[in-house]
Amino acid sequence: MRLERRDALWAIKALRDEPLPLFAAAAEREMRTIAEQVEPDVELRQMTEGHNVVEDYGHTGLTLRDHPIAFLRTDLAKRRIVPCEEAMTARDGRWVMTAGLVLVRQKPGSAKGVMFITIEDETGPANIVVWPKLFEKRRRIALGASLMAINGRIQREGDVVHLVAQQLFDLSSDLSRLADRDMEFKQTTGRGDEFAHGSVGGGDARDSAPPPAPRDIFIRDLHIDSLKIKARNFQ
């Protein structure tokens, strides 16, 4: 509709309760001046791009505008925080510091207390490994940060690249500056985020599933060596 958010809201407020005309016969009545709809033209102060991004996330959980971290890139660069893409393409063993929105936190029961975190900025995702000792020291940040900075060492094994965290920092407060107002930025995590679904630290859900109960089938004079099963070839 090519309307800014506030212009659209302003126009919606002017709509009356009567249904819009569907037939040509209603056109004449529609052309008559309705006193309560005669308003002077106004020029509204438009929202900033950052404010629009916050509103998009608040209403739909996503945005088609610039990534939220793009608005903070200048400030992050001053802290020597590199984009996720640069971190994930760094050589093996290099120390880097990167930051991004937390998408997924997982702590599988088979990983012996290791937490895997996926973050994202305007350049792409980054995979983070948090060892149990660091997790216990920075539990609040690991479980509660919406925007997280990680200082660590790159570990590269073929095409698999991880940033092994040595320190975690909560930068969630920086997100409030996107809209220049005191409003919490509602970051929508992925469906795989175990913290958001309350299963972090509870082990792998598959481990708690009860084994299938054996079926007690007894058929007289039936021997397993004489049982022949017809298999289907699906090739």
DRENDO-1510 file (C-alpha; in Angstrom, 1 decimal, always signed):
<recs>
REC; n; res; u; v; w
REC; 1; MET; +0.0; +0.0; +0.0 .
REC; 2; ARG; +3.1; +2.2; +0.1 .
REC; 3; LEU; +2.1; +3.6; +3.5 .
REC; 4; GLU; +4.4; +4.1; +6.4 .
REC; 5; ARG; +3.3; +2.4; +9.6 .
REC; 6; ARG; +2.0; +5.5; +11.3 .
REC; 7; ASP; +0.2; +6.8; +8.2 .
REC; 8; ALA; -1.5; +3.4; +7.9 .
REC; 9; LEU; -2.6; +3.5; +11.6 .
REC; 10; TRP; -3.8; +7.0; +11.1 .
REC; 11; ALA; -5.9; +6.0; +8.1 .
REC; 12; ILE; -7.3; +3.0; +9.9 .
REC; 13; LYS; -8.5; +5.2; +12.7 .
REC; 14; ALA; -10.6; +7.2; +10.2 .
REC; 15; LEU; -12.5; +4.2; +9.0 .
REC; 16; ARG; -16.1; +4.2; +10.0 .
REC; 17; ASP; -18.1; +1.1; +11.1 .
REC; 18; GLU; -20.3; +1.1; +8.0 .
REC; 19; PRO; -19.4; -1.5; +5.4 .
REC; 20; LEU; -17.6; -0.4; +2.3 .
REC; 21; PRO; -19.7; -0.2; -0.9 .
REC; 22; LEU; -19.7; -3.3; -3.1 .
REC; 23; PHE; -22.0; -2.1; -5.9 .
REC; 24; ALA; -22.1; +0.9; -8.2 .
REC; 25; ALA; -25.4; +2.0; -6.6 .
REC; 26; ALA; -23.6; +2.9; -3.4 .
REC; 27; ALA; -21.1; +5.1; -5.2 .
REC; 28; GLU; -23.3; +8.1; -5.2 .
REC; 29; ARG; -23.9; +8.0; -1.5 .
REC; 30; GLU; -20.2; +7.4; -0.9 .
REC; 31; MET; -19.3; +10.5; -2.8 .
REC; 32; ARG; -21.3; +12.7; -0.3 .
REC; 33; THR; -19.4; +14.6; +2.2 .
REC; 34; ILE; -19.4; +12.9; +5.6 .
REC; 35; ALA; -18.7; +15.6; +8.2 .
REC; 36; GLU; -16.8; +13.4; +10.7 .
REC; 37; GLN; -14.4; +12.3; +7.9 .
REC; 38; VAL; -13.4; +15.8; +6.8 .
REC; 39; GLU; -10.0; +16.2; +8.4 .
REC; 40; PRO; -7.1; +18.5; +7.8 .
REC; 41; ASP; -4.0; +17.0; +6.2 .
REC; 42; VAL; -1.4; +16.1; +8.7 .
REC; 43; GLU; +2.2; +15.2; +8.4 .
REC; 44; LEU; +3.2; +12.6; +10.9 .
REC; 45; ARG; +6.7; +12.0; +12.2 .
REC; 46; GLN; +7.6; +8.6; +10.8 .
REC; 47; MET; +9.2; +5.8; +12.8 .
REC; 48; THR; +12.8; +5.1; +12.4 .
REC; 49; GLU; +13.9; +2.0; +10.5 .
REC; 50; GLY; +14.9; +0.4; +13.8 .
REC; 51; HIS; +11.6; +1.2; +15.3 .
REC; 52; ASN; +9.8; -0.4; +12.4 .
REC; 53; VAL; +12.0; -3.5; +12.9 .
REC; 54; VAL; +11.0; -3.7; +16.6 .
REC; 55; GLU; +7.3; -3.4; +15.7 .
REC; 56; ASP; +7.6; -6.1; +13.0 .
REC; 57; TYR; +9.1; -8.5; +15.5 .
REC; 58; GLY; +6.5; -7.6; +18.1 .
REC; 59; HIS; +3.6; -8.3; +15.7 .
REC; 60; THR; +4.8; -11.1; +13.4 .
REC; 61; GLY; +8.1; -12.5; +14.9 .
REC; 62; LEU; +10.1; -11.5; +11.8 .
REC; 63; THR; +10.9; -8.6; +9.5 .
REC; 64; LEU; +11.4; -8.1; +5.8 .
REC; 65; ARG; +13.5; -5.0; +6.6 .
REC; 66; ASP; +17.2; -4.9; +7.6 .
REC; 67; HIS; +18.4; -7.4; +10.2 .
REC; 68; PRO; +18.4; -5.9; +13.7 .
REC; 69; ILE; +22.1; -6.4; +14.1 .
REC; 70; ALA; +22.8; -4.3; +11.0 .
REC; 71; PHE; +21.7; -1.2; +13.0 .
REC; 72; LEU; +24.3; -2.0; +15.7 .
REC; 73; ARG; +27.2; -2.9; +13.5 .
REC; 74; THR; +29.1; +0.4; +13.9 .
REC; 75; ASP; +29.0; +0.1; +17.7 .
REC; 76; LEU; +29.9; -3.6; +17.6 .
REC; 77; ALA; +32.9; -2.9; +15.3 .
REC; 78; LYS; +34.2; -0.4; +17.8 .
REC; 79; ARG; +34.3; -3.2; +20.3 .
REC; 80; ARG; +36.2; -5.4; +17.8 .
REC; 81; ILE; +33.3; -7.7; +17.4 .
REC; 82; VAL; +33.4; -9.2; +13.9 .
REC; 83; PRO; +30.4; -10.4; +11.8 .
REC; 84; CYS; +29.4; -14.1; +12.0 .
REC; 85; GLU; +30.4; -14.7; +8.4 .
REC; 86; GLU; +34.0; -13.5; +9.1 .
REC; 87; ALA; +34.2; -15.7; +12.3 .
REC; 88; MET; +33.0; -18.8; +10.5 .
REC; 89; THR; +35.5; -18.3; +7.6 .
REC; 90; ALA; +38.5; -17.7; +9.9 .
REC; 91; ARG; +41.3; -20.1; +10.0 .
REC; 92; ASP; +41.4; -23.0; +12.5 .
REC; 93; GLY; +42.7; -21.9; +16.0 .
REC; 94; ARG; +42.1; -18.2; +15.5 .
REC; 95; TRP; +40.7; -16.2; +18.4 .
REC; 96; VAL; +37.7; -14.1; +17.4 .
REC; 97; MET; +34.8; -12.3; +19.0 .
REC; 98; THR; +31.4; -12.2; +17.3 .
REC; 99; ALA; +27.8; -11.5; +18.3 .
REC; 100; GLY; +24.3; -12.2; +17.1 .
REC; 101; LEU; +20.7; -12.9; +18.0 .
REC; 102; VAL; +20.3; -16.3; +19.7 .
REC; 103; LEU; +18.2; -18.6; +17.6 .
REC; 104; VAL; +18.7; -22.1; +19.1 .
REC; 105; ARG; +20.1; -23.4; +22.4 .
REC; 106; GLN; +20.5; -27.2; +22.7 .
REC; 107; LYS; +22.0; -29.4; +25.4 .
REC; 108; PRO; +21.6; -33.0; +24.3 .
REC; 109; GLY; +21.8; -35.7; +26.9 .
REC; 110; SER; +24.5; -37.5; +24.9 .
REC; 111; ALA; +26.7; -34.4; +24.8 .
REC; 112; LYS; +27.8; -34.8; +28.5 .
REC; 113; GLY; +26.8; -31.3; +29.5 .
REC; 114; VAL; +28.0; -29.4; +26.4 .
REC; 115; MET; +25.6; -26.7; +25.1 .
REC; 116; PHE; +25.3; -25.9; +21.4 .
REC; 117; ILE; +24.1; -22.4; +20.5 .
REC; 118; THR; +23.3; -20.9; +17.1 .
REC; 119; ILE; +23.4; -17.2; +16.7 .
REC; 120; GLU; +22.7; -15.0; +13.6 .
REC; 121; ASP; +23.5; -11.5; +12.4 .
REC; 122; GLU; +23.0; -9.8; +9.1 .
REC; 123; THR; +25.8; -11.9; +7.5 .
REC; 124; GLY; +24.5; -15.3; +8.5 .
REC; 125; PRO; +24.6; -17.9; +11.3 .
REC; 126; ALA; +27.4; -19.0; +13.6 .
REC; 127; ASN; +27.7; -22.2; +15.6 .
REC; 128; ILE; +28.9; -21.9; +19.2 .
REC; 129; VAL; +30.1; -24.6; +21.6 .
REC; 130; VAL; +29.9; -23.9; +25.3 .
REC; 131; TRP; +31.7; -26.4; +27.6 .
REC; 132; PRO; +30.0; -27.4; +30.9 .
REC; 133; LYS; +32.4; -25.4; +33.1 .
REC; 134; LEU; +31.7; -22.2; +31.2 .
REC; 135; PHE; +28.0; -22.9; +31.2 .
REC; 136; GLU; +27.9; -23.2; +35.0 .
REC; 137; LYS; +29.7; -19.9; +35.3 .
REC; 138; ARG; +27.6; -18.1; +32.8 .
REC; 139; ARG; +24.3; -19.9; +33.1 .
REC; 140; ARG; +22.2; -16.7; +33.2 .
REC; 141; ILE; +23.7; -15.4; +30.0 .
REC; 142; ALA; +23.7; -18.8; +28.2 .
REC; 143; LEU; +20.0; -19.3; +29.0 .
REC; 144; GLY; +18.6; -15.8; +29.0 .
REC; 145; ALA; +20.5; -13.6; +26.5 .
REC; 146; SER; +18.6; -12.5; +23.3 .
REC; 147; LEU; +21.8; -10.8; +21.9 .
REC; 148; MET; +25.0; -12.6; +22.8 .
REC; 149; ALA; +28.6; -11.9; +22.2 .
REC; 150; ILE; +31.1; -14.8; +22.3 .
REC; 151; ASN; +34.9; -14.6; +22.6 .
REC; 152; GLY; +36.5; -17.9; +21.7 .
REC; 153; ARG; +38.7; -20.0; +19.3 .
REC; 154; ILE; +37.7; -21.3; +15.9 .
REC; 155; GLN; +37.6; -25.1; +15.6 .
REC; 156; ARG; +37.5; -26.4; +12.0 .
REC; 157; GLU; +37.1; -30.0; +11.0 .
REC; 158; GLY; +36.5; -30.2; +7.3 .
REC; 159; ASP; +33.3; -28.3; +6.5 .
REC; 160; VAL; +32.2; -28.3; +10.1 .
REC; 161; VAL; +33.1; -25.0; +11.9 .
REC; 162; HIS; +32.5; -24.1; +15.5 .
REC; 163; LEU; +33.4; -21.2; +17.8 .
REC; 164; VAL; +34.5; -22.8; +21.1 .
REC; 165; ALA; +33.4; -20.2; +23.6 .
REC; 166; GLN; +35.8; -19.0; +26.3 .
REC; 167; GLN; +33.6; -16.1; +27.4 .
REC; 168; LEU; +30.0; -15.0; +27.0 .
REC; 169; PHE; +28.5; -11.5; +27.1 .
REC; 170; ASP; +24.9; -10.4; +27.3 .
REC; 171; LEU; +24.3; -7.5; +24.9 .
REC; 172; SER; +20.5; -7.7; +25.0 .
REC; 173; SER; +20.2; -4.2; +26.4 .
REC; 174; ASP; +21.6; -2.9; +23.1 .
REC; 175; LEU; +18.5; -4.0; +21.3 .
REC; 176; SER; +16.4; -1.4; +23.2 .
REC; 177; ARG; +18.2; +1.3; +21.3 .
REC; 178; LEU; +16.8; +0.1; +18.0 .
REC; 179; ALA; +13.5; +2.0; +18.7 .
REC; 180; ASP; +14.9; +4.8; +20.9 .
REC; 181; ARG; +12.4; +3.8; +23.6 .
REC; 182; ASP; +12.2; +1.6; +26.7 .
REC; 183; MET; +10.7; -1.5; +25.2 .
REC; 184; GLU; +11.9; -5.0; +25.3 .
REC; 185; PHE; +12.9; -6.5; +22.0 .
REC; 186; LYS; +10.9; -9.7; +21.5 .
REC; 187; GLN; +13.3; -12.0; +19.7 .
REC; 188; THR; +11.6; -15.2; +18.4 .
REC; 189; THR; +13.8; -18.2; +18.9 .
REC; 190; GLY; +13.7; -21.3; +16.7 .
REC; 191; ARG; +11.6; -24.4; +17.4 .
REC; 192; GLY; +14.8; -26.2; +18.3 .
REC; 193; ASP; +15.6; -23.9; +21.1 .
REC; 194; GLU; +15.4; -26.2; +24.1 .
REC; 195; PHE; +15.5; -23.2; +26.6 .
REC; 196; ALA; +12.4; -21.6; +25.0 .
REC; 197; HIS; +10.5; -24.9; +25.4 .
REC; 198; GLY; +11.8; -25.6; +28.9 .
REC; 199; SER; +13.9; -28.7; +28.3 .
REC; 200; VAL; +17.5; -27.4; +28.7 .
REC; 201; GLY; +19.3; -29.5; +31.2 .
REC; 202; GLY; +16.7; -32.2; +31.1 .
REC; 203; GLY; +18.6; -34.5; +28.9 .
REC; 204; ASP; +17.7; -35.8; +25.5 .
REC; 205; ALA; +13.9; -36.3; +25.3 .
REC; 206; ARG; +14.5; -39.5; +23.4 .
REC; 207; ASP; +16.4; -41.0; +26.3 .
REC; 208; SER; +13.2; -40.7; +28.5 .
REC; 209; ALA; +10.9; -42.5; +26.1 .
REC; 210; PRO; +9.8; -45.9; +27.4 .
REC; 211; PRO; +10.9; -48.9; +25.3 .
REC; 212; PRO; +8.2; -50.6; +23.3 .
REC; 213; ALA; +6.5; -53.3; +25.3 .
REC; 214; PRO; +7.1; -56.8; +23.8 .
REC; 215; ARG; +4.1; -58.5; +22.3 .
REC; 216; ASP; +3.3; -61.8; +23.9 .
REC; 217; ILE; +2.4; -64.0; +21.0 .
REC; 218; PHE; +2.3; -67.8; +21.4 .
REC; 219; ILE; +1.3; -70.0; +18.5 .
REC; 220; ARG; +1.5; -73.8; +19.1 .
REC; 221; ASP; +3.7; -75.8; +16.8 .
REC; 222; LEU; +5.3; -72.6; +15.2 .
REC; 223; HIS; +9.1; -72.7; +15.1 .
REC; 224; ILE; +11.1; -69.6; +14.3 .
REC; 225; ASP; +13.3; -71.5; +11.9 .
REC; 226; SER; +10.3; -72.4; +9.8 .
REC; 227; LEU; +8.8; -68.9; +9.7 .
REC; 228; LYS; +9.2; -67.3; +6.3 .
REC; 229; ILE; +8.4; -63.6; +5.7 .
REC; 230; LYS; +7.8; -62.3; +2.3 .
REC; 231; ALA; +9.7; -59.0; +1.8 .
REC; 232; ARG; +8.8; -56.3; -0.7 .
REC; 233; ASN; +11.4; -54.8; -2.9 .
REC; 234; PHE; +10.8; -51.1; -3.1 .
REC; 235; GLN; +13.8; -50.4; -5.3 .
</recs>
